[in-house]
Amino acid sequence: MPKNVTIFTTDRCGYCHMVKKYLGIKGVSYEEVNLDQEPNRQAEALSLSGALTVPVTVVTKSDDSREVIVGYNLSKLAPAIS
């Protein structure tokens, strides 16, 4: 299991909802950073992902390595949280 998971989202993002639902089904807790409510953190999401889109999911492993997944990408998200 990951040490920490953070998801950068917006209110109108359907893929964000799908990532949160998937993590919930898998029993993985996460911190949500809603960029509509915290626009000052947009630069953080961009620097982590290099993308101007959400969701940006940051999975921090127990060894403190990080994997950044952009979008609803189960082929990357599933192994990152296992």
C-alpha positions as CSV (number, residue, x, y, z in Angstrom):
1,M,0.0,0.0,0.0
2,P,1.2,3.5,-0.7
3,K,2.3,5.8,2.1
4,N,0.3,8.7,0.8
5,V,-1.9,9.6,-2.2
6,T,-2.8,13.1,-3.2
7,I,-5.3,13.9,-6.0
8,F,-5.5,17.3,-7.7
9,T,-9.0,17.8,-8.9
10,T,-11.6,20.4,-10.0
11,D,-15.4,20.5,-9.4
12,R,-16.3,19.7,-13.0
13,C,-13.9,16.9,-13.7
14,G,-15.6,13.5,-14.4
15,Y,-12.3,11.7,-14.5
16,C,-11.4,13.0,-11.1
17,H,-14.6,11.5,-9.7
18,M,-13.7,8.2,-11.4
19,V,-10.2,8.1,-9.8
20,K,-11.6,8.9,-6.4
21,K,-14.2,6.1,-6.8
22,Y,-11.6,3.6,-7.9
23,L,-9.4,4.4,-4.9
24,G,-12.4,4.1,-2.6
25,I,-13.2,0.7,-4.0
26,K,-9.6,-0.4,-3.5
27,G,-9.7,1.0,0.1
28,V,-6.9,3.5,-0.5
29,S,-7.3,6.8,1.4
30,Y,-6.2,10.0,-0.2
31,E,-5.9,13.7,0.2
32,E,-7.9,15.8,-2.3
33,V,-6.7,19.2,-3.5
34,N,-9.6,20.9,-5.3
35,L,-8.0,23.5,-7.5
36,D,-11.3,25.4,-7.8
37,Q,-11.1,25.9,-4.1
38,E,-7.3,26.2,-3.8
39,P,-6.2,27.9,-7.0
40,N,-2.9,28.9,-5.4
41,R,-1.9,25.2,-5.7
42,Q,-2.3,25.0,-9.5
43,A,1.5,25.7,-10.0
44,E,2.2,22.8,-7.7
45,A,0.1,20.4,-9.8
46,L,1.7,21.7,-13.0
47,S,5.2,21.3,-11.7
48,L,4.5,17.7,-10.5
49,S,2.8,16.6,-13.7
50,G,3.9,18.9,-16.5
51,A,0.2,18.9,-17.5
52,L,-2.5,21.5,-17.5
53,T,-5.2,18.9,-16.9
54,V,-6.7,17.1,-13.9
55,P,-6.8,14.7,-12.3
56,V,-3.2,14.6,-11.2
57,T,-2.6,11.7,-8.8
58,V,0.6,11.6,-6.7
59,V,1.4,8.3,-5.1
60,T,4.1,8.4,-2.5
61,K,5.5,4.9,-1.7
62,S,6.9,3.7,1.6
63,D,10.4,4.4,0.4
64,D,9.4,8.1,-0.3
65,S,9.6,7.6,-4.1
66,R,6.7,9.3,-6.0
67,E,4.7,8.3,-9.0
68,V,2.7,11.0,-10.8
69,I,-0.3,9.8,-12.9
70,V,-2.1,12.2,-15.1
71,G,-5.7,11.5,-16.0
72,Y,-7.8,8.4,-15.4
73,N,-5.1,5.9,-16.3
74,L,-5.7,2.6,-14.5
75,S,-2.8,0.9,-16.2
76,K,-0.5,3.2,-14.2
77,L,-2.7,3.8,-11.2
78,A,-3.4,0.1,-10.3
79,P,0.3,-0.9,-10.0
80,A,1.2,2.4,-8.2
81,I,-1.2,1.7,-5.4
82,S,-0.4,-2.0,-5.0
